[in-house]
Amino acid sequence: MRELVTYKRVQYQAFVDKLREEGREIANIFELQNEDDITALLSSRDIVVDATPFIELAPSRQPLVLAFEVLIARMPSDVLFIADEEVAEGGRYFLRNVFDAFKNCGADAKGDREDGTMEKIVLVSLEEDEYERVVRALNDELIGQSRFKEAFREHSKSFRLFYE
């Protein structure tokens, strides 16, 4: 039985931290491009595949759905698949033949208030070490997007210098 474990965006870091503590390696679905990639990735102990980017693209590209189904079928049943809850809900119809069950990860969200909203952070009011922590968190939590992350770092530094 294959299941897709979903997470809310605010749960992502806590969920991934928990998986890493368990000794699992997180991989993006697009790292599995060919048989060699799959074999190399599966040689690690426990693999977790984040299917979010694929699920976002698939509804507009029907041939991808078939390729995804074949890819999933070739993977061992103990591979854990995860995805952003909102994205998975949007792709639930075409995923019905791929996954037998959908469940939430149940991880506690870091930085949440009691009402479920995130605390607002103003970059110009942060101390230098707090600012660096925010930039590191963005770097760790945002998968890929290296050009954006570098541009954000540079622009936010300039912005902070201008407003000091």
PyMOL commands that set and color helices and strands:
alter all, ss='L'
color gray80, all
select helices_A, chain A and resi 9-21+29-31+35-42+52-60+62-74+85-90+92-95+123-125+128-141+146-162
alter helices_A, ss='H'
color red, helices_A
select strands_A, chain A and resi 3-7+24-28+46-50+80-84+101-104
alter strands_A, ss='S'
color yellow, strands_A
deselect
rebuild
show_as cartoon
